[in-house]
Amino acid sequence: MKPKLIDVNEMKIIESILNKWSGKLTWDNFAISVASALNRPSISKFTLMSYEPVKQAFNFRKKTLREAKSQTITSANDVTIDMLIKENEDLRNQIKHLEELLKDRENVWVEQYRRWQYNLSQIPNVDLATLDLPLVKKINFINT
């Protein structure tokens, strides 16, 4: 008969470690964590594997972590797709709003241009051809 290396109290500690485990679960990482919790310098993964309740609990926890991860990825993909759809809709609404704003501005500028054109035509001695001349660059006389 092989000697008992893990007693009932230590088995409860091991189960507690497995129940709280998050992240990637490997036998090596699990053995290190168990040794630390049991205040032992080390414990081999083969020793842990030799205890059928530990082996079954380990495999079950690994399976539940894998399933939880796949569900998280699936829901994360759905969330990401939903977020992208919402962002796309928001951007389309923003584009529509900006296009309407641009049309309003263009209407204001067209009205202003017509008003200026009319008012300038009513001022005596204003040559409309000179209004269309390009702007002359200002010469800086201070530096000369």
C-alpha positions as CSV (number, residue, x, y, z in Angstrom):
1,M,0.0,0.0,0.0
2,K,1.4,3.4,-1.0
3,P,1.9,6.0,1.7
4,K,-0.6,8.9,2.0
5,L,1.0,12.1,1.0
6,I,-2.2,14.2,1.0
7,D,-4.7,13.9,3.8
8,V,-8.4,14.9,4.0
9,N,-7.7,18.5,5.1
10,E,-5.2,19.0,2.4
11,M,-7.7,17.6,-0.1
12,K,-10.1,20.4,0.9
13,I,-7.4,23.0,0.3
14,I,-6.7,21.5,-3.1
15,E,-10.4,21.6,-4.1
16,S,-10.6,25.2,-2.9
17,I,-7.6,26.1,-5.1
18,L,-9.3,24.5,-8.1
19,N,-12.6,26.2,-7.4
20,K,-10.9,29.6,-7.3
21,W,-8.6,29.0,-10.2
22,S,-8.8,31.5,-13.1
23,G,-6.7,31.7,-16.2
24,K,-4.9,28.9,-17.9
25,L,-4.9,25.7,-15.8
26,T,-1.9,23.3,-16.2
27,W,-0.7,20.5,-14.0
28,D,2.7,22.3,-13.5
29,N,1.1,25.6,-12.4
30,F,-1.4,23.7,-10.3
31,A,1.3,21.7,-8.6
32,I,3.2,24.9,-7.7
33,S,0.1,26.5,-6.3
34,V,-0.8,23.4,-4.2
35,A,2.8,23.2,-2.8
36,S,2.7,26.8,-1.9
37,A,-0.8,26.5,-0.2
38,L,0.3,23.4,1.7
39,N,3.6,25.0,2.8
40,R,5.7,22.3,1.1
41,P,8.9,22.9,-0.9
42,S,7.4,21.1,-3.8
43,I,4.9,18.6,-4.9
44,S,5.0,16.8,-8.2
45,K,2.2,16.8,-10.7
46,F,2.5,13.0,-10.8
47,T,1.7,12.8,-7.1
48,L,-1.4,15.0,-7.7
49,M,-2.4,12.9,-10.7
50,S,-2.2,9.7,-8.7
51,Y,-5.1,10.8,-6.5
52,E,-8.3,10.1,-8.5
53,P,-10.5,12.8,-6.8
54,V,-7.8,15.4,-7.6
55,K,-7.5,14.2,-11.1
56,Q,-11.2,14.3,-11.7
57,A,-11.6,17.7,-10.1
58,F,-8.7,19.1,-12.1
59,N,-10.2,17.7,-15.4
60,F,-13.6,19.1,-14.5
61,R,-12.3,22.5,-13.6
62,K,-10.2,22.6,-16.8
63,K,-13.3,21.8,-18.8
64,T,-15.4,24.5,-17.2
65,L,-12.7,27.1,-17.7
66,R,-12.5,26.1,-21.4
67,E,-16.3,26.3,-21.8
68,A,-16.4,29.7,-20.0
69,K,-13.6,31.0,-22.2
70,S,-15.5,29.9,-25.4
71,Q,-18.7,31.4,-24.1
72,T,-16.8,34.7,-23.3
73,I,-15.3,34.7,-26.8
74,T,-18.7,34.1,-28.4
75,S,-20.4,36.8,-26.3
76,A,-17.5,39.1,-26.8
77,N,-17.8,38.6,-30.6
78,D,-21.5,39.4,-30.4
79,V,-20.8,42.5,-28.2
80,T,-18.1,43.6,-30.6
81,I,-20.4,43.1,-33.6
82,D,-23.2,45.0,-31.8
83,M,-20.9,47.7,-30.8
84,L,-19.6,48.0,-34.4
85,I,-23.2,48.1,-35.8
86,K,-24.1,50.9,-33.3
87,E,-20.9,52.8,-34.0
88,N,-21.6,52.5,-37.8
89,E,-25.2,53.8,-37.2
90,D,-23.9,56.7,-35.1
91,L,-21.3,57.6,-37.7
92,R,-24.0,57.5,-40.5
93,N,-26.2,59.8,-38.4
94,Q,-23.3,62.1,-37.8
95,I,-22.5,62.2,-41.6
96,K,-26.2,63.0,-42.3
97,H,-26.2,65.8,-39.7
98,L,-23.0,67.3,-41.1
99,E,-24.3,67.1,-44.7
100,E,-27.4,69.0,-43.6
101,L,-25.3,71.5,-41.8
102,L,-23.2,72.0,-44.9
103,K,-26.3,72.6,-47.1
104,D,-27.6,75.2,-44.6
105,R,-24.2,77.0,-44.6
106,E,-24.1,76.9,-48.4
107,N,-27.6,78.4,-48.6
108,V,-26.5,81.2,-46.2
109,W,-23.3,81.9,-48.2
110,V,-25.3,82.0,-51.5
111,E,-27.8,84.5,-50.0
112,Q,-25.0,86.5,-48.6
113,Y,-23.2,86.6,-51.9
114,R,-26.3,87.7,-53.7
115,R,-26.9,90.4,-51.1
116,W,-23.4,91.7,-51.4
117,Q,-23.6,91.6,-55.2
118,Y,-26.8,93.6,-55.2
119,N,-25.6,96.1,-52.6
120,L,-22.3,96.7,-54.6
121,S,-24.3,97.2,-57.8
122,Q,-26.2,100.0,-56.0
123,I,-23.1,101.9,-54.9
124,P,-22.2,104.5,-57.5
125,N,-18.8,104.4,-59.2
126,V,-18.0,100.8,-58.1
127,D,-16.6,98.8,-61.0
128,L,-17.8,95.2,-60.5
129,A,-14.8,94.0,-62.7
130,T,-12.3,95.3,-60.1
131,L,-14.1,93.4,-57.4
132,D,-13.1,90.2,-59.2
133,L,-9.4,91.0,-59.2
134,P,-7.1,88.7,-57.1
135,L,-5.9,89.9,-53.7
136,V,-2.6,91.7,-53.7
137,K,0.0,90.5,-51.2
138,K,0.7,93.0,-48.4
139,I,4.2,94.3,-48.5
140,N,5.9,94.5,-45.1
141,F,7.6,97.9,-45.0
142,I,8.8,97.6,-41.5
143,N,11.7,95.3,-42.3
144,T,13.1,97.5,-45.1
